[in-house]
Amino acid sequence: MTKNFFRGAALGAALCAAFGGVNAQTVNVKPGLWASSTAGTINGQKLPSILDIKGALTAQQKSALVSGMQQLGLPVGSPSLACQETESFALPKPQSTEQCTFTASPSDANSGTIQMSCNGQLKGSGRGTYKVSGKTSATLNWKMEGTTPQGTPVKMEQTTVYKWVEADCSQPPKGLDPSLVDLLKSDGR
C-alpha cells in the first residue's frame, strides 16, 4: 500500500512538474522522442522497477534496457518514452490528487520548486526541484517524509531525468531493443 501510494504521489509530482509546473507558463523544448527514468528509495530501499519484476523481461531484454538507458545518460530505474509534438510545452497547473496537493513555484524560466502536502491515508509533506537544461534535458529531484495510517514513518527520495532522444518518435532509441518500445511508451503512440 505505501509503495503504491508513493509511486502515485511521485507520479503526481512528475505530472505536475514534468519540466516544471505553474499556471499557463510554457518552456521551449525540442520536439520528438523523449526518454526518462526514475530512480529512488523508500525508507532506504530501492524503488522497484520493471527490471525487478520477476518474469517481466528476459535477461537479454534487461541487459539491453540497462545498456540503452546508460547510453542516453539516464539512471537505471523506471524508464519511460514519450513523444513531444511541438516546441512549446505547456506546464501543467498545480494539481491535487485524492490525497495530496502539489504547488510549483518557478525560480526562473527553466527551474523551480514543487511543494507537496498529503492529508489522506498518508500524512506528510515533500519538496522537489526541477531544472530544464537547454531544450533537450530536464531533471526532477524529490524528497518526501510522512507517516502511514499505522503510524510508521516513511521517507522517500527520487530523481527523474528526462532526455531528448531524436526527432522521429516512431523510431526506437539507438541501442534499445525495439520489442521494448511499446512497453516503455507513456503516451500510447
Order of alpha helices (4+ residues) and beta strands (2+ residues): alpha-beta-beta-beta-alpha-beta-beta-beta-beta-beta-beta-beta-alpha
